[in-house]
Amino acid sequence: MGKRQIGEMEPAEFVVTMLLANLAAIPMQDNGIALFSGLVPILVILGLELILSVVTMRSIGMRRVFCGKPVILIENGKILERNLRQTRVNLDELTMHLREKDIFDLTTVKYAILETNGQLSTLLYGKDTPPTAKDLGVRVPEARLPVTLITGGKLLRDNLSLVGLSEQELSRRLESQGCIAQIDPALHTRHRRSRLSHQARGHGMMKYFWIGTAILALLLTLGVTSNIASGLILRKSEALLRQADEAVGRNELQKALEKSRQAEEEWSKGKKMLHITMTHTLLDEVDASFSNLDTYGEEEERTEYRVCCRELLLKLQHIRDMDIPHYYHFL
């Protein structure tokens, strides 16, 4: 987003800012939410924003989708009411924006353009530009709106016809200004009196693309690793609990108690890792169930032991199948 203020942001950037603020507040308000669960969506949105910023810089179509395009509100001194309705700008707002630019006479405005950040750009008639030619008694050519021919290294063929240039003529003029090819300049415009200007293309934006890609790749790797490690831990506990349930069915309570305690040991080994990826409420419920299971076993309450063992199995299966952050949850 750079160093722009709120009023200078594009709509998509403003939405990203609000999302990041809300996502950061959720884990701070609820102690039951794991820190990692709040950090993952923040990093995902940050990575996507970095990638989209590069994509919109290099793709005209994507830039129009996410940022929109400037709309002409006044053309050749005439207010375009259709464009006013399209942008939901009334005449009072239009005159207010003009007054903010020290323009109090609408007849002096040749062009007024509503930019994608909500600001209004104006082009006055030649005789009314300060100092005005009318006051000086000097005749000046009428100003023409500069036409962009190349932006982001992409040739805008529709604009070539507006200035009466062919691709061959444009290539020749670019070469005369030191550009090797049409895709070299990042910005190329034609001004009045057939004057051409260009800005060399930079390549520093690609680092933000790779930073965003690296963040998403790291999150994907963490998701896959967490899925595999957590699944192995829970499967060991589930297998031991099934053996405990079978032992109770054979009236081997001591063996069942031994297996359930082994299952609790396996659960304790992986619980520290699960604390950063899962809600603490579910983990506390599993701890309470293991404690109840041990109590039923010591008191030799076989029926309650078996019911609690099966409920605990269901909880572990639910955690493994639903609450572990699988890799697709990171996307």
TORMAR-785459 format. One record per residue (C-alpha): residue in three letters; x, y, z. Coordinates in steps of 0.05 Angstrom, whole numbers, padded with zeros to 5 digits. Example, Ala and Ser with C-alpha at 12.3 -4.5 7.8 and 13.67 -1.06 7.14 Angstrom:
BEGIN
<node resn="ALA" c1="00246" c2="-00090" c3="00156"/>
<node resn="SER" c1="00273" c2="-00021" c3="00143"/>
// end
This chain:
BEGIN
<node resn="MET" c1="00000" c2="00000" c3="00000"/>
<node resn="GLY" c1="00060" c2="00046" c3="00007"/>
<node resn="LYS" c1="00055" c2="00109" c3="00049"/>
<node resn="ARG" c1="-00013" c2="00132" c3="00026"/>
<node resn="GLN" c1="-00065" c2="00159" c3="00073"/>
<node resn="ILE" c1="-00135" c2="00130" c3="00082"/>
<node resn="GLY" c1="-00165" c2="00180" c3="00033"/>
<node resn="GLU" c1="-00114" c2="00161" c3="-00020"/>
<node resn="MET" c1="-00126" c2="00085" c3="-00017"/>
<node resn="GLU" c1="-00159" c2="00045" c3="-00071"/>
<node resn="PRO" c1="-00224" c2="00009" c3="-00050"/>
<node resn="ALA" c1="-00189" c2="-00059" c3="-00048"/>
<node resn="GLU" c1="-00133" c2="-00031" c3="-00004"/>
<node resn="PHE" c1="-00182" c2="-00001" c3="00044"/>
<node resn="VAL" c1="-00218" c2="-00068" c3="00051"/>
<node resn="VAL" c1="-00152" c2="-00103" c3="00064"/>
<node resn="THR" c1="-00135" c2="-00052" c3="00119"/>
<node resn="MET" c1="-00202" c2="-00063" c3="00153"/>
<node resn="LEU" c1="-00196" c2="-00139" c3="00148"/>
<node resn="LEU" c1="-00126" c2="-00138" c3="00179"/>
<node resn="ALA" c1="-00150" c2="-00095" c3="00237"/>
<node resn="ASN" c1="-00210" c2="-00140" c3="00252"/>
<node resn="LEU" c1="-00169" c2="-00204" c3="00246"/>
<node resn="ALA" c1="-00116" c2="-00178" c3="00293"/>
<node resn="ALA" c1="-00169" c2="-00160" c3="00345"/>
<node resn="ILE" c1="-00203" c2="-00228" c3="00348"/>
<node resn="PRO" c1="-00148" c2="-00269" c3="00382"/>
<node resn="MET" c1="-00134" c2="-00212" c3="00430"/>
<node resn="GLN" c1="-00207" c2="-00211" c3="00453"/>
<node resn="ASP" c1="-00216" c2="-00287" c3="00460"/>
<node resn="ASN" c1="-00163" c2="-00324" c3="00501"/>
<node resn="GLY" c1="-00192" c2="-00390" c3="00476"/>
<node resn="ILE" c1="-00168" c2="-00378" c3="00405"/>
<node resn="ALA" c1="-00098" c2="-00401" c3="00390"/>
<node resn="LEU" c1="-00048" c2="-00347" c3="00370"/>
<node resn="PHE" c1="-00030" c2="-00385" c3="00308"/>
<node resn="SER" c1="-00103" c2="-00388" c3="00287"/>
<node resn="GLY" c1="-00105" c2="-00311" c3="00289"/>
<node resn="LEU" c1="-00038" c2="-00303" c3="00255"/>
<node resn="VAL" c1="-00051" c2="-00348" c3="00195"/>
<node resn="PRO" c1="-00108" c2="-00306" c3="00163"/>
<node resn="ILE" c1="-00068" c2="-00242" c3="00174"/>
<node resn="LEU" c1="-00008" c2="-00270" c3="00138"/>
<node resn="VAL" c1="-00052" c2="-00299" c3="00083"/>
<node resn="ILE" c1="-00085" c2="-00232" c3="00069"/>
<node resn="LEU" c1="-00018" c2="-00196" c3="00074"/>
<node resn="GLY" c1="00013" c2="-00244" c3="00024"/>
<node resn="LEU" c1="-00046" c2="-00238" c3="-00024"/>
<node resn="GLU" c1="-00043" c2="-00162" c3="-00019"/>
<node resn="LEU" c1="00031" c2="-00161" c3="-00038"/>
<node resn="ILE" c1="00018" c2="-00207" c3="-00097"/>
<node resn="LEU" c1="-00044" c2="-00168" c3="-00120"/>
<node resn="SER" c1="-00005" c2="-00102" c3="-00115"/>
<node resn="VAL" c1="00046" c2="-00129" c3="-00164"/>
<node resn="VAL" c1="-00008" c2="-00160" c3="-00209"/>
<node resn="THR" c1="-00047" c2="-00094" c3="-00212"/>
<node resn="MET" c1="00018" c2="-00057" c3="-00227"/>
<node resn="ARG" c1="00033" c2="-00101" c3="-00287"/>
<node resn="SER" c1="-00037" c2="-00119" c3="-00313"/>
<node resn="ILE" c1="-00083" c2="-00065" c3="-00340"/>
<node resn="GLY" c1="-00144" c2="-00110" c3="-00336"/>
<node resn="MET" c1="-00132" c2="-00130" c3="-00264"/>
<node resn="ARG" c1="-00119" c2="-00057" c3="-00246"/>
<node resn="ARG" c1="-00186" c2="-00037" c3="-00274"/>
<node resn="VAL" c1="-00221" c2="-00094" c3="-00236"/>
<node resn="PHE" c1="-00191" c2="-00079" c3="-00168"/>
<node resn="CYS" c1="-00179" c2="-00004" c3="-00173"/>
<node resn="GLY" c1="-00230" c2="00019" c3="-00225"/>
<node resn="LYS" c1="-00213" c2="00073" c3="-00277"/>
<node resn="PRO" c1="-00218" c2="00149" c3="-00279"/>
<node resn="VAL" c1="-00285" c2="00178" c3="-00299"/>
<node resn="ILE" c1="-00292" c2="00243" c3="-00337"/>
<node resn="LEU" c1="-00344" c2="00288" c3="-00304"/>
<node resn="ILE" c1="-00334" c2="00350" c3="-00346"/>
<node resn="GLU" c1="-00313" c2="00346" c3="-00419"/>
<node resn="ASN" c1="-00300" c2="00407" c3="-00462"/>
<node resn="GLY" c1="-00335" c2="00449" c3="-00409"/>
<node resn="LYS" c1="-00398" c2="00406" c3="-00409"/>
<node resn="ILE" c1="-00420" c2="00368" c3="-00347"/>
<node resn="LEU" c1="-00433" c2="00295" c3="-00363"/>
<node resn="GLU" c1="-00494" c2="00280" c3="-00321"/>
<node resn="ARG" c1="-00493" c2="00206" c3="-00339"/>
<node resn="ASN" c1="-00423" c2="00199" c3="-00309"/>
<node resn="LEU" c1="-00445" c2="00238" c3="-00248"/>
<node resn="ARG" c1="-00501" c2="00187" c3="-00236"/>
<node resn="GLN" c1="-00454" c2="00129" c3="-00250"/>
<node resn="THR" c1="-00405" c2="00153" c3="-00197"/>
<node resn="ARG" c1="-00460" c2="00177" c3="-00149"/>
<node resn="VAL" c1="-00432" c2="00248" c3="-00147"/>
<node resn="ASN" c1="-00482" c2="00305" c3="-00145"/>
<node resn="LEU" c1="-00472" c2="00375" c3="-00169"/>
<node resn="ASP" c1="-00461" c2="00402" c3="-00099"/>
<node resn="GLU" c1="-00404" c2="00353" c3="-00088"/>
<node resn="LEU" c1="-00375" c2="00369" c3="-00156"/>
<node resn="THR" c1="-00374" c2="00444" c3="-00142"/>
<node resn="MET" c1="-00347" c2="00431" c3="-00072"/>
<node resn="HIS" c1="-00287" c2="00393" c3="-00101"/>
<node resn="LEU" c1="-00276" c2="00449" c3="-00151"/>
<node resn="ARG" c1="-00276" c2="00501" c3="-00096"/>
<node resn="GLU" c1="-00225" c2="00460" c3="-00058"/>
<node resn="LYS" c1="-00180" c2="00470" c3="-00119"/>
<node resn="ASP" c1="-00195" c2="00546" c3="-00118"/>
<node resn="ILE" c1="-00241" c2="00541" c3="-00178"/>
<node resn="PHE" c1="-00305" c2="00580" c3="-00168"/>
<node resn="ASP" c1="-00326" c2="00589" c3="-00241"/>
<node resn="LEU" c1="-00349" c2="00525" c3="-00277"/>
<node resn="THR" c1="-00340" c2="00558" c3="-00345"/>
<node resn="THR" c1="-00264" c2="00558" c3="-00335"/>
<node resn="VAL" c1="-00261" c2="00482" c3="-00329"/>
<node resn="LYS" c1="-00249" c2="00444" c3="-00394"/>
<node resn="TYR" c1="-00239" c2="00375" c3="-00362"/>
<node resn="ALA" c1="-00255" c2="00348" c3="-00293"/>
<node resn="ILE" c1="-00235" c2="00276" c3="-00279"/>
<node resn="LEU" c1="-00254" c2="00235" c3="-00218"/>
<node resn="GLU" c1="-00193" c2="00193" c3="-00202"/>
<node resn="THR" c1="-00195" c2="00122" c3="-00174"/>
<node resn="ASN" c1="-00176" c2="00148" c3="-00104"/>
<node resn="GLY" c1="-00235" c2="00196" c3="-00102"/>
<node resn="GLN" c1="-00195" c2="00258" c3="-00117"/>
<node resn="LEU" c1="-00216" c2="00307" c3="-00172"/>
<node resn="SER" c1="-00167" c2="00328" c3="-00226"/>
<node resn="THR" c1="-00181" c2="00389" c3="-00269"/>
<node resn="LEU" c1="-00156" c2="00420" c3="-00333"/>
<node resn="LEU" c1="-00174" c2="00493" c3="-00345"/>
<node resn="TYR" c1="-00182" c2="00527" c3="-00411"/>
<node resn="GLY" c1="-00118" c2="00558" c3="-00437"/>
<node resn="LYS" c1="-00143" c2="00628" c3="-00428"/>
<node resn="ASP" c1="-00160" c2="00615" c3="-00355"/>
<node resn="THR" c1="-00096" c2="00582" c3="-00332"/>
<node resn="PRO" c1="-00059" c2="00625" c3="-00281"/>
<node resn="PRO" c1="-00033" c2="00674" c3="-00302"/>
<node resn="THR" c1="-00088" c2="00675" c3="-00352"/>
<node resn="ALA" c1="-00074" c2="00692" c3="-00424"/>
<node resn="LYS" c1="-00137" c2="00736" c3="-00422"/>
<node resn="ASP" c1="-00106" c2="00781" c3="-00369"/>
<node resn="LEU" c1="-00039" c2="00784" c3="-00406"/>
<node resn="GLY" c1="-00070" c2="00794" c3="-00474"/>
<node resn="VAL" c1="-00031" c2="00736" c3="-00502"/>
<node resn="ARG" c1="-00060" c2="00683" c3="-00549"/>
<node resn="VAL" c1="-00040" c2="00613" c3="-00529"/>
<node resn="PRO" c1="-00058" c2="00545" c3="-00561"/>
<node resn="GLU" c1="-00113" c2="00506" c3="-00527"/>
<node resn="ALA" c1="-00087" c2="00452" c3="-00480"/>
<node resn="ARG" c1="-00097" c2="00380" c3="-00499"/>
<node resn="LEU" c1="-00108" c2="00323" c3="-00452"/>
<node resn="PRO" c1="-00045" c2="00280" c3="-00451"/>
<node resn="VAL" c1="-00058" c2="00210" c3="-00479"/>
<node resn="THR" c1="-00024" c2="00150" c3="-00448"/>
<node resn="LEU" c1="00005" c2="00104" c3="-00502"/>
<node resn="ILE" c1="00044" c2="00054" c3="-00459"/>
<node resn="THR" c1="00032" c2="00038" c3="-00386"/>
<node resn="GLY" c1="00066" c2="-00016" c3="-00346"/>
<node resn="GLY" c1="00103" c2="-00037" c3="-00410"/>
<node resn="LYS" c1="00037" c2="-00052" c3="-00446"/>
<node resn="LEU" c1="00018" c2="-00016" c3="-00511"/>
<node resn="LEU" c1="-00051" c2="00015" c3="-00510"/>
<node resn="ARG" c1="-00070" c2="00006" c3="-00584"/>
<node resn="ASP" c1="-00137" c2="00041" c3="-00575"/>
<node resn="ASN" c1="-00102" c2="00105" c3="-00556"/>
<node resn="LEU" c1="-00056" c2="00104" c3="-00617"/>
<node resn="SER" c1="-00114" c2="00123" c3="-00662"/>
<node resn="LEU" c1="-00130" c2="00182" c3="-00617"/>
<node resn="VAL" c1="-00062" c2="00214" c3="-00630"/>
<node resn="GLY" c1="-00056" c2="00191" c3="-00702"/>
<node resn="LEU" c1="00006" c2="00148" c3="-00692"/>
<node resn="SER" c1="00022" c2="00079" c3="-00719"/>
<node resn="GLU" c1="00060" c2="00026" c3="-00681"/>
<node resn="GLN" c1="00119" c2="00034" c3="-00729"/>
<node resn="GLU" c1="00122" c2="00109" c3="-00718"/>
<node resn="LEU" c1="00117" c2="00100" c3="-00643"/>
<node resn="SER" c1="00174" c2="00049" c3="-00645"/>
<node resn="ARG" c1="00216" c2="00097" c3="-00686"/>
<node resn="ARG" c1="00206" c2="00154" c3="-00637"/>
<node resn="LEU" c1="00220" c2="00109" c3="-00577"/>
<node resn="GLU" c1="00285" c2="00087" c3="-00608"/>
<node resn="SER" c1="00304" c2="00160" c3="-00620"/>
<node resn="GLN" c1="00294" c2="00172" c3="-00545"/>
<node resn="GLY" c1="00338" c2="00113" c3="-00525"/>
<node resn="CYS" c1="00285" c2="00059" c3="-00514"/>
<node resn="ILE" c1="00303" c2="-00009" c3="-00544"/>
<node resn="ALA" c1="00231" c2="-00033" c3="-00552"/>
<node resn="GLN" c1="00160" c2="-00012" c3="-00538"/>
<node resn="ILE" c1="00157" c2="-00053" c3="-00475"/>
<node resn="ASP" c1="00216" c2="-00016" c3="-00444"/>
<node resn="PRO" c1="00181" c2="00046" c3="-00418"/>
<node resn="ALA" c1="00135" c2="00039" c3="-00358"/>
<node resn="LEU" c1="00097" c2="00103" c3="-00378"/>
<node resn="HIS" c1="00094" c2="00137" c3="-00445"/>
<node resn="THR" c1="00048" c2="00196" c3="-00460"/>
<node resn="ARG" c1="00036" c2="00244" c3="-00517"/>
<node resn="HIS" c1="00026" c2="00318" c3="-00499"/>
<node resn="ARG" c1="00004" c2="00377" c3="-00541"/>
<node resn="ARG" c1="00048" c2="00399" c3="-00599"/>
<node resn="SER" c1="00062" c2="00325" c3="-00614"/>
<node resn="ARG" c1="00113" c2="00321" c3="-00557"/>
<node resn="LEU" c1="00126" c2="00251" c3="-00530"/>
<node resn="SER" c1="00152" c2="00235" c3="-00461"/>
<node resn="HIS" c1="00168" c2="00170" c3="-00426"/>
<node resn="GLN" c1="00189" c2="00142" c3="-00360"/>
<node resn="ALA" c1="00237" c2="00083" c3="-00357"/>
<node resn="ARG" c1="00209" c2="00018" c3="-00329"/>
<node resn="GLY" c1="00233" c2="-00006" c3="-00261"/>
<node resn="HIS" c1="00237" c2="-00078" c3="-00237"/>
<node resn="GLY" c1="00238" c2="-00068" c3="-00162"/>
<node resn="MET" c1="00164" c2="-00087" c3="-00153"/>
<node resn="MET" c1="00178" c2="-00160" c3="-00167"/>
<node resn="LYS" c1="00210" c2="-00168" c3="-00098"/>
<node resn="TYR" c1="00142" c2="-00155" c3="-00066"/>
<node resn="PHE" c1="00112" c2="-00208" c3="-00110"/>
<node resn="TRP" c1="00163" c2="-00259" c3="-00086"/>
<node resn="ILE" c1="00155" c2="-00237" c3="-00014"/>
<node resn="GLY" c1="00080" c2="-00249" c3="-00018"/>
<node resn="THR" c1="00091" c2="-00316" c3="-00053"/>
<node resn="ALA" c1="00142" c2="-00337" c3="00001"/>
<node resn="ILE" c1="00092" c2="-00320" c3="00057"/>
<node resn="LEU" c1="00038" c2="-00363" c3="00025"/>
<node resn="ALA" c1="00087" c2="-00419" c3="00011"/>
<node resn="LEU" c1="00110" c2="-00418" c3="00083"/>
<node resn="LEU" c1="00038" c2="-00421" c3="00109"/>
<node resn="LEU" c1="00023" c2="-00478" c3="00061"/>
<node resn="THR" c1="00084" c2="-00516" c3="00086"/>
<node resn="LEU" c1="00064" c2="-00504" c3="00159"/>
<node resn="GLY" c1="-00006" c2="-00528" c3="00144"/>
<node resn="VAL" c1="00017" c2="-00593" c3="00112"/>
<node resn="THR" c1="00068" c2="-00606" c3="00167"/>
<node resn="SER" c1="00018" c2="-00592" c3="00222"/>
<node resn="ASN" c1="-00033" c2="-00637" c3="00188"/>
<node resn="ILE" c1="00016" c2="-00696" c3="00183"/>
<node resn="ALA" c1="00046" c2="-00688" c3="00253"/>
<node resn="SER" c1="-00021" c2="-00678" c3="00289"/>
<node resn="GLY" c1="-00052" c2="-00735" c3="00251"/>
<node resn="LEU" c1="00003" c2="-00783" c3="00272"/>
<node resn="ILE" c1="-00004" c2="-00763" c3="00345"/>
<node resn="LEU" c1="-00079" c2="-00770" c3="00347"/>
<node resn="ARG" c1="-00079" c2="-00836" c3="00310"/>
<node resn="LYS" c1="-00032" c2="-00866" c3="00362"/>
<node resn="SER" c1="-00078" c2="-00844" c3="00418"/>
<node resn="GLU" c1="-00140" c2="-00870" c3="00381"/>
<node resn="ALA" c1="-00107" c2="-00938" c3="00370"/>
<node resn="LEU" c1="-00090" c2="-00945" c3="00444"/>
<node resn="LEU" c1="-00161" c2="-00924" c3="00464"/>
<node resn="ARG" c1="-00191" c2="-00977" c3="00418"/>
<node resn="GLN" c1="-00146" c2="-01029" c3="00451"/>
<node resn="ALA" c1="-00170" c2="-01005" c3="00519"/>
<node resn="ASP" c1="-00243" c2="-01010" c3="00497"/>
<node resn="GLU" c1="-00231" c2="-01081" c3="00472"/>
<node resn="ALA" c1="-00196" c2="-01100" c3="00537"/>
<node resn="VAL" c1="-00255" c2="-01076" c3="00578"/>
<node resn="GLY" c1="-00301" c2="-01118" c3="00535"/>
<node resn="ARG" c1="-00259" c2="-01179" c3="00554"/>
<node resn="ASN" c1="-00262" c2="-01158" c3="00629"/>
<node resn="GLU" c1="-00188" c2="-01141" c3="00629"/>
<node resn="LEU" c1="-00195" c2="-01075" c3="00665"/>
<node resn="GLN" c1="-00123" c2="-01069" c3="00687"/>
<node resn="LYS" c1="-00098" c2="-01078" c3="00616"/>
<node resn="ALA" c1="-00150" c2="-01028" c3="00592"/>
<node resn="LEU" c1="-00127" c2="-00978" c3="00644"/>
<node resn="GLU" c1="-00054" c2="-00988" c3="00622"/>
<node resn="LYS" c1="-00073" c2="-00975" c3="00549"/>
<node resn="SER" c1="-00113" c2="-00912" c3="00566"/>
<node resn="ARG" c1="-00055" c2="-00884" c3="00606"/>
<node resn="GLN" c1="-00009" c2="-00897" c3="00547"/>
<node resn="ALA" c1="-00059" c2="-00860" c3="00502"/>
<node resn="GLU" c1="-00058" c2="-00802" c3="00551"/>
<node resn="GLU" c1="00018" c2="-00800" c3="00548"/>
<node resn="GLU" c1="00016" c2="-00797" c3="00472"/>
<node resn="TRP" c1="-00035" c2="-00742" c3="00476"/>
<node resn="SER" c1="00009" c2="-00702" c3="00524"/>
<node resn="LYS" c1="00068" c2="-00706" c3="00476"/>
<node resn="GLY" c1="00031" c2="-00673" c3="00420"/>
<node resn="LYS" c1="-00013" c2="-00626" c3="00460"/>
<node resn="LYS" c1="00040" c2="-00571" c3="00461"/>
<node resn="MET" c1="00041" c2="-00567" c3="00385"/>
<node resn="LEU" c1="-00035" c2="-00571" c3="00382"/>
<node resn="HIS" c1="-00039" c2="-00511" c3="00429"/>
<node resn="ILE" c1="-00015" c2="-00464" c3="00374"/>
<node resn="THR" c1="-00060" c2="-00492" c3="00320"/>
<node resn="MET" c1="-00126" c2="-00506" c3="00356"/>
<node resn="THR" c1="-00176" c2="-00474" c3="00403"/>
<node resn="HIS" c1="-00158" c2="-00487" c3="00476"/>
<node resn="THR" c1="-00230" c2="-00506" c3="00494"/>
<node resn="LEU" c1="-00226" c2="-00571" c3="00454"/>
<node resn="LEU" c1="-00159" c2="-00589" c3="00485"/>
<node resn="ASP" c1="-00186" c2="-00578" c3="00555"/>
<node resn="GLU" c1="-00246" c2="-00623" c3="00540"/>
<node resn="VAL" c1="-00199" c2="-00679" c3="00519"/>
<node resn="ASP" c1="-00157" c2="-00670" c3="00582"/>
<node resn="ALA" c1="-00220" c2="-00674" c3="00625"/>
<node resn="SER" c1="-00242" c2="-00737" c3="00589"/>
<node resn="PHE" c1="-00175" c2="-00772" c3="00601"/>
<node resn="SER" c1="-00180" c2="-00753" c3="00675"/>
<node resn="ASN" c1="-00250" c2="-00782" c3="00679"/>
<node resn="LEU" c1="-00228" c2="-00845" c3="00643"/>
<node resn="ASP" c1="-00172" c2="-00856" c3="00694"/>
<node resn="THR" c1="-00221" c2="-00845" c3="00752"/>
<node resn="TYR" c1="-00271" c2="-00896" c3="00724"/>
<node resn="GLY" c1="-00215" c2="-00947" c3="00715"/>
<node resn="GLU" c1="-00189" c2="-00940" c3="00786"/>
<node resn="GLU" c1="-00260" c2="-00946" c3="00814"/>
<node resn="GLU" c1="-00272" c2="-01007" c3="00768"/>
<node resn="GLU" c1="-00335" c2="-00977" c3="00738"/>
<node resn="ARG" c1="-00332" c2="-01016" c3="00673"/>
<node resn="THR" c1="-00395" c2="-00989" c3="00640"/>
<node resn="GLU" c1="-00377" c2="-00916" c3="00654"/>
<node resn="TYR" c1="-00305" c2="-00930" c3="00633"/>
<node resn="ARG" c1="-00327" c2="-00958" c3="00566"/>
<node resn="VAL" c1="-00376" c2="-00901" c3="00552"/>
<node resn="CYS" c1="-00323" c2="-00849" c3="00569"/>
<node resn="CYS" c1="-00272" c2="-00885" c3="00526"/>
<node resn="ARG" c1="-00317" c2="-00884" c3="00465"/>
<node resn="GLU" c1="-00335" c2="-00811" c3="00476"/>
<node resn="LEU" c1="-00261" c2="-00795" c3="00480"/>
<node resn="LEU" c1="-00249" c2="-00832" c3="00415"/>
<node resn="LEU" c1="-00303" c2="-00790" c3="00381"/>
<node resn="LYS" c1="-00272" c2="-00726" c3="00407"/>
<node resn="LEU" c1="-00203" c2="-00745" c3="00380"/>
<node resn="GLN" c1="-00232" c2="-00764" c3="00313"/>
<node resn="HIS" c1="-00270" c2="-00698" c3="00311"/>
<node resn="ILE" c1="-00206" c2="-00660" c3="00325"/>
<node resn="ARG" c1="-00167" c2="-00698" c3="00273"/>
<node resn="ASP" c1="-00220" c2="-00692" c3="00219"/>
<node resn="MET" c1="-00248" c2="-00622" c3="00231"/>
<node resn="ASP" c1="-00207" c2="-00577" c3="00276"/>
<node resn="ILE" c1="-00136" c2="-00590" c3="00254"/>
<node resn="PRO" c1="-00114" c2="-00536" c3="00205"/>
<node resn="HIS" c1="-00108" c2="-00578" c3="00142"/>
<node resn="TYR" c1="-00067" c2="-00548" c3="00085"/>
<node resn="TYR" c1="-00130" c2="-00526" c3="00048"/>
<node resn="HIS" c1="-00152" c2="-00484" c3="00108"/>
<node resn="PHE" c1="-00091" c2="-00440" c3="00095"/>
<node resn="LEU" c1="-00117" c2="-00424" c3="00025"/>
// end
